[in-house]
Amino acid sequence: MQQQSAGDKKLLSGHPSEAAILVSIDFGKNDHSESLDELRLLAETAGVRTLAIVEARRQRPDAALFAGSGKVQEIAELVERLEVPLVIFNHDLSPAQMRNLTTKLNTRVIDRTMLILDIFAQRAQSHEGKVQVEIAQLKYLATRLVGMNQDMGQQKHAVGARGPGETKLELDRRKLDKRVHLLKDRLEQLTRQREVRRRARNRHDVLSVSIVGYTNAGKSTLFNRLTRANVYVADQLFATLDTTSRRMFTEESGEIVVSDTVGFIRHLPHSLVAAFRSTLEETIQADLLLHVVDANNANRDDQIAEVNKVLTEIGAADIPQVLVFNKIDLQDVPPSVQRDDYGRIVRVFLSAKSGAGLDELRLALMEAKTARQAAEVVENQINQARDEHGIE
């Protein structure tokens, strides 16, 4: 068990932060340490001040308490001594485990998914983003209505209790389902509007590029550099939540539409991936993915794999991709490109912060647009030949 004193960290809004104990169980997987580091960052992003970190090793989760009775007793004593109002588990808890832990610890208990949902509830700015967050929250809460803390309604500004609010927490499943159905209809409307804009871009021969990558890899900084936009940038997880699209123009490539998307993370809740599918449509429909990687991160290979796993899940695995190794200024590495056996640029090394390597990235964009135009010519010739010979 590690313990640290209460610091003076504050909420993103500037209000005093909520205190919590973080709990992480090592089941023998290689990513335990990195996952715990992410939990610390997630808590900080949500405005949580970490008072203590409790770790343990187990072969498998305890069916009733996840962490086992002895470890839970240790946490309970720590909760009482430090008067902690919140315990955050670095895992997904079943409804029964959450109820049992709440009773045993005599304090609020949330899991990793609830923490991420809370951050998304804080960060969503667009109407579409807010709708998607609420759908994910309501689906998650639907399985946990029975046995939720009775005082949750009076804590709607507490971490893990944000978003749908006190009245929705008291709804029965039928009303929850009705609300989710209504939100999904609204989301479909927004998705259709986005599709109309996308078709208009395609008619004008505009290259569509989506910036993807692990959270905090520098996607928004690169987006701002390319498009001269002013998207919020911070050294925090999920600084960007809503997809933002901007047009850029270069003499070599003409007009390009670049989209900045939400950052991916290890163990990203499936409910969030599903709820944000319409926002991620920009990624699914893109002509090219710029996969931004923190070149200075020792776990970059694992992070690349996590991003590719989510891309596969949303149906974007076959879209051409250029790996953009960002933050080379921290390693004193010169900007450069790497090509594959066919001469295509597959890696660009740059610094979005300093601007070094942007010319190399623009070259990659120009070549991608040229390749797309050549492919369209071939496709049109094939279709024309089929029509002439009556081939379906």
Secondary structure as UniProt FT lines:
FT   STRAND          2..3
FT   TURN            12..13
FT   STRAND          18..26
FT   TURN            30..31
FT   HELIX           32..45
FT   TURN            46..47
FT   STRAND          48..57
FT   TURN            63..65
FT   HELIX           69..82
FT   STRAND          86..89
FT   HELIX           95..105
FT   STRAND          108..110
FT   HELIX           112..123
FT   HELIX           127..142
FT   TURN            146..147
FT   HELIX           150..155
FT   TURN            156..157
FT   TURN            159..160
FT   HELIX           165..169
FT   HELIX           173..203
FT   TURN            204..205
FT   STRAND          207..214
FT   TURN            215..216
FT   HELIX           219..227
FT   TURN            237..238
FT   STRAND          244..250
FT   TURN            251..253
FT   STRAND          254..260
FT   TURN            266..267
FT   HELIX           270..275
FT   TURN            276..280
FT   HELIX           281..284
FT   STRAND          288..294
FT   TURN            295..296
FT   TURN            298..299
FT   HELIX           300..313
FT   TURN            314..315
FT   TURN            317..318
FT   STRAND          321..326
FT   HELIX           328..330
FT   TURN            331..332
FT   STRAND          336..339
FT   TURN            341..342
FT   STRAND          345..349
FT   TURN            352..354
FT   TURN            356..357
FT   HELIX           358..389
//
